[in-house]
């Protein structure tokens, strides 16, 4: 019985998204039932209250309550990140930031933090020092990236991912009025290196 409860807790923790996304107790209950857990909605509600005492999990006090990980909650993986995975994330963080969309890098920050902590031991010192031993140099003058509104980028990437349209207006530099492009159906994004 205790094993079943522990496994249920782990499954529930993995279902809860990070703020601002949220999930209701009834949605969690439905997913648990699909996984063949014999559990009532009331038990799930009690479990969530218990888990919120041990983990940075909170609810929005609306009806129905939406449960989420707090926005700044430390990120942990089950199982923990192994050294080679941590090294890979450090390489992604160190070398191609100019080749990756800002919104993607922002979403990876939690993984970068875990990677740093994993490599911050004497055992993994050679892997930790690797970014200091290798540098990427450009043959041309590096260009400054354009300043883009993060909300705009988030909208474009979300619409691309979910295969939805968005409305767009654009004002060219030096012009007074903006042009309305109506509905835009993003099919892909091209990221050009800046150097």
C-alpha positions in Angstrom: 0.0 0.0 0.0 2.8 2.5 0.9 4.6 1.6 -2.4 1.4 2.3 -4.3 1.0 5.7 -2.5 4.6 6.7 -3.2 4.4 5.8 -6.9 1.1 7.8 -7.1 2.8 10.8 -5.5 5.7 10.6 -8.1 3.2 10.3 -11.0 1.2 13.3 -9.6 4.4 15.5 -9.2 5.3 14.8 -12.8 1.8 15.9 -14.0 2.0 19.3 -12.4 3.2 22.0 -14.8 5.3 25.0 -13.9 3.4 28.4 -13.4 1.7 30.0 -15.3 0.3 26.7 -16.7 -1.8 24.7 -14.2 -3.8 21.5 -13.8 -6.9 20.7 -11.8 -7.3 17.9 -9.3 -10.0 16.4 -11.5 -7.6 16.3 -14.5 -4.9 14.6 -12.3 -7.6 12.2 -11.0 -8.6 11.3 -14.5 -5.0 10.6 -15.6 -4.4 8.5 -12.5 -7.5 6.4 -13.2 -6.2 5.9 -16.8 -3.0 4.6 -15.3 -5.1 2.1 -13.3 -4.7 3.7 -9.9 -7.7 3.0 -7.7 -8.1 6.4 -6.1 -10.9 8.9 -5.4 -11.0 12.6 -6.4 -11.0 13.5 -2.7 -7.8 11.4 -2.1 -6.1 13.3 -5.0 -7.2 16.6 -3.4 -5.7 15.5 -0.1 -2.5 14.3 -1.8 -2.1 17.7 -3.4 -2.4 19.4 -0.1 0.2 17.0 1.4 2.6 17.4 -1.5 2.4 21.2 -1.3 3.8 21.0 2.2 7.0 19.3 0.9 7.4 20.8 -2.5 7.1 24.3 -4.0 3.6 23.5 -5.4 0.8 25.9 -5.0 -2.8 26.5 -6.3 -4.5 29.6 -7.6 -7.5 29.5 -5.2 -9.9 29.6 -8.1 -12.7 27.1 -8.7 -11.7 24.5 -9.7 -8.3 25.0 -8.1 -5.4 25.0 -10.6 -2.2 23.4 -9.3 1.2 24.4 -10.5 4.9 24.4 -9.5 5.9 27.9 -8.3 7.5 29.9 -11.1 11.0 30.0 -9.4 10.9 26.5 -7.9 14.2 24.7 -8.2 14.2 22.2 -11.0 14.8 18.6 -10.2 14.7 15.6 -12.5 13.8 12.0 -11.7 16.3 10.4 -12.0 18.9 13.1 -11.4 20.9 14.5 -14.3 23.9 12.4 -15.1 27.3 14.0 -15.7 27.3 13.6 -19.5 23.8 15.1 -19.9 24.9 17.9 -17.6 28.0 18.4 -19.8 25.8 18.5 -23.0 23.6 21.2 -21.4 26.7 23.2 -20.5 27.8 23.0 -24.1 24.5 24.2 -25.4 24.5 27.1 -22.9 28.2 28.0 -23.7 28.6 27.7 -27.5 25.6 28.4 -29.7 23.5 31.0 -27.9 23.5 33.2 -31.0 22.2 30.3 -33.0 19.3 29.6 -30.7 16.1 31.6 -30.3 16.0 33.6 -27.0 12.7 32.0 -26.0 14.2 28.5 -26.3 17.3 29.4 -24.2 15.0 31.0 -21.6 13.1 27.7 -21.3 16.3 25.8 -20.9 17.6 27.9 -18.0 16.2 25.4 -15.5 18.2 22.6 -17.1 21.3 24.8 -17.3 21.1 25.4 -13.5 20.8 21.7 -12.8 23.7 21.0 -15.1 25.9 23.5 -13.3 25.1 22.0 -9.9 25.8 18.5 -11.2 29.2 19.4 -12.5 30.1 21.5 -9.4 31.8 18.6 -7.7 35.5 17.5 -7.7 34.5 14.2 -9.3 33.4 16.0 -12.5 36.0 18.7 -12.6 37.4 17.8 -16.1 34.0 18.1 -17.6 33.3 21.4 -15.8 36.5 22.9 -17.1 35.9 22.0 -20.8 34.1 25.2 -21.8 37.2 27.2 -20.6 39.5 25.2 -22.8 37.6 25.5 -26.1 36.4 28.8 -27.7 34.5 29.5 -30.9 35.9 32.5 -32.9 34.1 34.2 -35.8 36.0 35.1 -39.0 33.9 38.2 -39.4 32.8 41.0 -37.1 30.1 39.7 -34.8 26.7 41.4 -35.3 24.4 42.5 -32.5 21.2 40.6 -32.4 18.0 42.6 -33.0 16.0 43.5 -29.9 12.8 41.5 -30.0 9.9 41.6 -27.5 9.9 38.3 -25.6 6.1 38.2 -25.5 6.1 38.4 -29.3 8.6 35.6 -29.6 6.7 33.5 -27.2 3.5 34.0 -29.2 5.2 33.1 -32.5 6.8 30.0 -31.1 3.6 28.9 -29.3 1.6 29.3 -32.6 4.2 27.4 -34.5 4.2 24.6 -32.0 0.4 24.4 -31.8 -0.1 25.0 -35.5 -2.2 28.1 -34.9 -2.4 31.5 -36.6 -1.6 34.8 -35.1 -2.4 38.4 -36.0 0.5 40.7 -36.9 1.1 44.4 -37.4 4.5 45.7 -38.3 5.9 49.3 -38.3 9.1 49.8 -40.3 11.8 52.0 -38.9 11.3 55.6 -39.8 7.7 55.2 -40.8 4.7 56.6 -38.9 2.1 54.0 -39.4 2.0 50.2 -38.9 0.9 47.8 -41.6 -1.6 45.1 -40.6 -0.7 41.7 -42.1 -3.9 40.0 -40.8 -3.6 36.4 -39.9 -0.2 34.8 -40.2 0.2 31.0 -40.4 3.7 30.2 -39.3 5.1 27.1 -41.0 8.7 27.4 -39.7 11.3 29.7 -38.3 14.7 30.4 -39.9 17.4 31.3 -37.4 20.5 32.9 -39.1 23.9 33.0 -37.4 24.8 36.6 -36.5 28.5 36.3 -37.5 
